[in-house]
Every structure is written in C-alpha cells, then in structure tokens.
Amino acid sequence: MTRTVVESKTRTAIIGFDQPFCVIGERINPTGRKKLAAELEAGDFSTVEKDALEQAACGATMLDVNAGVVYNSNPDPNETEPPLMRRMIALVQGLVDLPLCIDSSVPAALEAGLETCEGRPLLNSVTGEEERLELILPLVKKYNVPVVAISNDDTGISEDPDVRFAVARKIVERAADFGVPAHDIVVDPLVMPIGAMATAGRQVFALVRRLREELKVNTTCGASNVSFGLPNRHGVNAAFLPMAIAAGMTSAIMNPVRPQEMEAIRAANLLMNNDPNGAAWIAANRAPAAEGAAPRGRAGREGRRRRAV
C-alpha cells in the first residue's frame, strides 16, 4: 500500500490510499493576496501567524508555506525568496506542530526551506521540464523528502489527460533514476476550471484512477481551481472533493477554514472507511456540553461513580 510520510519535529502525517484525506492548508501564500504580500515586504508577519494558527485549529493536516513576494526594491526572487522562506518556516513551525509543505518555483528558496525545516517536509514542486528535473530531484534525494510532481512540461499544460499522465509517468521514472521511490512522489494531475472545460471533473477523476492503479502514486491538487470563475465556488469545491476522494485522490492543497469543504471531507473519510469507528465525524458533530454539565465519556462516568460513593 502506497504511503507518503511527512513529518514535523513532533508529528507524522501519512498520505495514503488507506488513510484519511490529507488537507494541505493553502493560506500562507501571498499569490493573489496583495495585502499579505505588502505585509511580508514590510516585515509584518501577523497574518502569517493568524493563518497558521487558524488553519491548524480548523483541521489542516499540514501547512503549505510560500514566500513568493515580488519586492519593489529588489524584484529578483533568487535573492529575496530564500531569506524570507527561512523566516516564514521558522515562524510557522514555532507556532504549530503540523508538518509543512515548502512551496516555491525558486530552487534556492526550496533549499533554504529544507535547511530550516525540522522533520521531513513535502517539497512543492517539480515539473516535467528536464531542466527542472535536474535541479529539483537532487534536492529531493539529498534531503530525503517527498515531492509534489505537477503534470506539465516545457510544452505547457495539455488539455489531453493522456499527455498529463505521460508527463507524470516521466517524472516518476526520472525520479527513480535519482533514487527517489514512487511512494515519495505525490502527483498533481492538474485540475482545470470546470467553467472553461465542461469535462474537467471527469478528466481528473479518470486521471487519478490511472495514477493510482498504474503508477501506484499518491495524488494532490489545487482544489479551488475546479471552481474558478463560477458563483458559489465553495459549493462546487465541496462536491468535487468527495468525488475526487472516491476516485482515489489522497490529498489537496485547499483552504481548511471553509467549513462546507471540511465537512464534505470528513463525510468522505467516513464513507470510504478511513475514519475508524466514525470517531472524527462524531467528534466534529457532537453537540457541546451545556455549561456546568458533567463531561461525556470515561471522565464523566468516573465523576458520577465518585459522587455515588
């Protein structure tokens, strides 16, 4: 059974076919968030702190950390991203004990994150371009970490799912050349917006099944991509995620603060028998005890016995 192990200093997360769905919190990312980008450029990390704590409280399995800020004073990401990545990683792992996903298109920033991160983070990402493979796969091997493999190459993102599968297979095969096993490759088959391509959902479900059955790899995606440009995006996302899970998807980079989507994931875990005894579903839906009431469970029973003596 394929299992991808990701660790913080104190906690282990397993992405796997027989595991609860892995929620990778997406919020610590300045892309498309002008306010956060401006704060980071000014050295203000208050939103990063808030997002780290809130995502952990809402049930994220791990947190994605992206330091892709374009500085007005120095727009060269090779100079600005590595030190910012170090600072953000150190800050986040000082606040929460969740495993981290180090996210950058800049190899020097990825290595800076790997050097700073405690445990065994997930690296995000490698693509099918030969130059990118030659830069990133040695880092994956050197630090013995799993990596997200995105199914595009120097020809761009193909609308043909067979081409995207072929790119994923190429990455898995090239990773093996570097001594990186398939269980440490988490493939992102690329979810297209359903508003632009009516078959995008069916395409990705079929791709996930092939990736699981033929390449034996775990999978992930940017879950919100599927609803881009549509009204009520969270409704679409909440329907998409359980369908992707049923097809075999094992993780997603998403916003765990959205209760509609997290509830859909918990229900899917229950229905896929990846929630032992329904414990997580019951815990999430148990009504809070009234003020002054005895606690439920063993502690409550023991308290009642003590009062009866």
Phi, psi and omega in degrees: 000128183288126177224131177251118185263126177234137187224147163261191179295329188235353186225146178244134173242136180242122172267123184194162182296331183253021183245158171303148181302135183269118180263113180260107185296129189263356197288334183275072186204117182282355180298121180076005179238086186300322181296314180295318179300317180294320178298314182295320179297328180274000181080020180260116184250019184295321179290323176300315178300312180299314182294322179297311183292319183292317180295320177297317181295331183272359172108014177299144177275323175211169183238132172278136178235118181237131183247030186279068178263132175269109182280134176293325182283333181208095186280004183278108183294336178294336178264323187271325186290316183303311180293326178292320178299316178302315183293318181292317179299313180299319180295310185295314182288347172279343182262321184229158180256017179286148171299157185243154173245115183272118193239114177195154171266359183257112183305322180295327177289322176299315181292323176300319177295319179297322180290331184269330188286136175270142180093215184229088183284167170267134181262131184230097023192178171239148176239184187274359176294136183301320179298317180294320178300318182290335179274318190270319184298324174299325176295318179301316180291315183301316184263359178053057181236156172282161185220144171280129179248114183267132189278056170222159181222201185290355174270356180097200179263115181278144173279351180273116182297333178294324178292318179296324176295319180297323177295317178299316179297320178300316181296316179299318180292318178292325177298320178300326178298332180266003180083020179261119184286158181299330182290349175260012175251123177248108188275131171258105183283000177071107177272120177276153177294127181294335179291336180259335181222106188299334182266009186301318180296310180298324178300310185290327177297317178295320179296317180299318178299315179297317181297321179289313187281322186265320181259347178060038182247155170283163185224157176213179176193165166273096193301325185287347179302326186297331185257007185305130177085359183256155171287160179047057183300325184290330174295317177295314180300319182292334174278321183296316187299311177296327178293320177294320178297317178297330178283345178120002179293140188246353177200167174205145171271115192203178181262105182285353181283344180278108186296328181299318182284322179293323177296321178297322178292316179298321178294320178296319176302318179297312184290334179270008180062034175248024176227087186309123179060016181065022188298316182293320179296315181295316181298321182287338185246006178287133178294139179296145179294143177295150182301127180089352180284154178293144178294152178283166171081202187301317182299320179293319179295318180295323178296320179295320180295320180297321180292331184282341183286000000 
